[in-house]
C-alpha cells in the first residue's frame, strides 16, 4: 500500500460450530508506532457480527496509511505493517471498551 492511497482488504471469518455466534472484532497494528498512521475509512470492527453455523464470510476493511508516514524518520526502516483482528464472542450485557477512550 502506498501511503496516501486507499486500499481494500478482506478478512475471512468462519464459524466452525453448529450454533450461531455473535461477536465483536478488535484490531491491532504492528509495529505499534505505525498504528498512528493507519486510518480506517470503513471497518467491521467494534460492531457485532452474526455468523450462522458453518458460515464463512469475507469482511472488508477500507483504509489508508497517512502520507506523513513516509516523512517520519522513526518509520524509515518500517517496510511492513501488519493489521490483525481478534474475534470475541459477545456476551449479553458486555461492552468492549473503545481504544483511547476512558
Buried (B, 14 or more C-beta within 10 A) or exposed (E): EEBEEEEEEEBEBEBEEEEEBEBBBBBEBEEEEBBEBBEBEEBBBBEEBEBEEEEEBEBEBEBBBBEEBEEBEEBEEEEEBEBEBEBEEBEEEEEEEEEEEE
